[in-house]
């Protein structure tokens, strides 16, 4: 049994956003982090590894520096990683990204009993589309918004979070599960893990290795081939300084109510 986890290196939202002339993000000039929801997916995989001894494989699509992120995940306990990287893949939208990653995952191989985990969504796009699209392209049953995951034999039972409660779903493996932050708390890298990270296997899958895969349509990948395009990317304006009211008496409450009414908030 193995668990494949898709991860993404995203801009650190605490820093400044750099934008290229074509409207895409200039990721090379920004500080990056591992997408938070993907960290929950990695932790879910590592917890199952602790319980069952299965292998955990991380897969990402990105530029060569994304290797550093993969090494950090291997220092946490991931056993093997794949970096899907090529200039032809750059600027891909969710449709293009999902077919490239689906082809990479199919190349790695999903067998009976295996699982495919992904984060709910990435903080740079907030579409929540890539995970389900990968599942669709691989003809896998999928469960989104997982708040609890239990595996028994060749089935997995997931508590799926809804706005007003939970839905419990059981499916056969292999299947795709997207994870939310309420699922767990990601672990830190260990000292031994850091020493072992660079001895673990990492494979680069480029354009030549994937271009002939039947899941990839060469004319619909990359920036030029993507069906959707970014109109504009920009740094959100900083909020103004707030107003502080001191006191807890009737006059303070009336003043607060007056301010909110003047702004048509109440």
Secondary structure, 3 states (H helix, E strand, C coil): CEEEEEECEEECCCCCCCECCCCCECHHHCCEEECHHHHHHHHHHHHHHHHHCCEEEEEEECCHHHHHHHHHHHHHCCCEEEEECCHHHCCCCHHHHHHHHHHHHHHHCCCCCCEEEEECCCCCCCCCCHHHHHHHHCCCEEEEEEEEEEEECCEEEEEEEECCEEEEEEEECCEEEEECHHHCCCCCCCHHHHHHHHHCCEEEECHHHHCCCCCCCHHHCHHHHCCCCCCCCCCCCCCCCCCCCCCCCHHHHHHHHHHHHHCCCC
